[in-house]
Amino acid sequence: MTKPGRVKILSPVMDPAHCRVAFAAASILLRYPDESLLEDLPLVVGATAGLSSITSSQFAALTDHLASRCLLDLQSEYVATFDLKRRCCLYLSYYLNGDTRRRGMALWQFQEAFRLAGFHVLGGELPDFIPALLELAATEGRETAIELLQQHRAGIRVLLAALDDLSSPYATVVRAIDSF
């Protein structure tokens, strides 16, 4: 049930439990690859296999890619994609505000949303980091995170277009979250 004045953005074909699985899996897969990601990859594959066939295949494209490369190559690819290209930024407030003073207020709004949901971002990440929002969307803070993702959908679409231009395997998971 949605509250008055709110737009329902969950996929009509995916129930909330499946959305939580998809958000959690996307959060894991869009983070910097490390040993724990490779260890958890079979769990992600198993969890996403139960999603709709389209969503499952979107996740499988990236999980297959991650499983087929060595860790050093995955890390180099991740840095080249997300850290060295402005259009592939994983920080949503950057798309609306760039590196301006307005971004500070936007970051405060993200931080406040996490606080109100009873969470905070660990590991020194900024609160507008897409994987952090996806993790929040997979928890009790789901509604807050979904609203933030919806408000910044234009940034997600810029990211998706840039990943498509690069033929990046990460595009499939960003496309999946953009469809919710």
Secondary structure as the mmCIF struct_conf table of DSSP 4:
data_model
#
loop_
_struct_conf.conf_type_id
_struct_conf.id
_struct_conf.beg_label_comp_id
_struct_conf.beg_label_asym_id
_struct_conf.beg_label_seq_id
_struct_conf.end_label_comp_id
_struct_conf.end_label_asym_id
_struct_conf.end_label_seq_id
HELX_LH_PP_P HELX_LH_PP_P1 THR A 2 LYS A 3
TURN_TY1_P TURN_TY1_P1 PRO A 4 GLY A 5
BEND BEND1 LEU A 10 LEU A 10
TURN_TY1_P TURN_TY1_P2 PRO A 12 VAL A 13
BEND BEND2 MET A 14 MET A 14
HELX_RH_AL_P HELX_RH_AL_P1 PRO A 16 LEU A 29
TURN_TY1_P TURN_TY1_P3 LEU A 30 LEU A 30
BEND BEND3 ARG A 31 ARG A 31
HELX_LH_PP_P HELX_LH_PP_P2 TYR A 32 PRO A 33
HELX_RH_AL_P HELX_RH_AL_P2 GLU A 35 THR A 48
TURN_TY1_P TURN_TY1_P4 ALA A 49 GLY A 50
BEND BEND4 LEU A 51 LEU A 51
HELX_RH_AL_P HELX_RH_AL_P3 SER A 53 ALA A 67
TURN_TY1_P TURN_TY1_P5 SER A 68 SER A 68
BEND BEND5 ARG A 69 ARG A 69
HELX_RH_AL_P HELX_RH_AL_P4 LEU A 71 TYR A 78
HELX_RH_PI_P HELX_RH_PI_P1 VAL A 79 ASP A 83
BEND BEND6 LEU A 84 LEU A 84
HELX_RH_3T_P HELX_RH_3T_P1 ARG A 86 CYS A 88
BEND BEND7 LEU A 90 LEU A 90
STRN STRN1 TYR A 91 TYR A 91
HELX_RH_AL_P HELX_RH_AL_P5 LEU A 92 ASN A 97
BEND BEND8 ASP A 99 THR A 100
HELX_RH_AL_P HELX_RH_AL_P6 ARG A 101 LEU A 116
TURN_TY1_P TURN_TY1_P6 ALA A 117 GLY A 118
TURN_TY1_P TURN_TY1_P7 GLY A 123 GLY A 124
TURN_TY1_P TURN_TY1_P8 PRO A 127 ASP A 128
STRN STRN2 PHE A 129 PHE A 129
HELX_RH_AL_P HELX_RH_AL_P7 ILE A 130 ALA A 137
TURN_TY1_P TURN_TY1_P9 ALA A 138 ALA A 138
BEND BEND9 THR A 139 THR A 139
TURN_TY1_P TURN_TY1_P10 GLU A 140 GLY A 141
HELX_RH_AL_P HELX_RH_AL_P8 ARG A 142 GLN A 151
TURN_TY1_P TURN_TY1_P11 HIS A 152 HIS A 152
HELX_RH_AL_P HELX_RH_AL_P9 ARG A 153 ASP A 165
TURN_TY1_P TURN_TY1_P12 LEU A 166 SER A 167
TURN_TY1_P TURN_TY1_P13 PRO A 169 TYR A 170
HELX_RH_AL_P HELX_RH_AL_P10 ALA A 171 ASP A 178
TURN_TY1_P TURN_TY1_P14 SER A 179 SER A 179
#
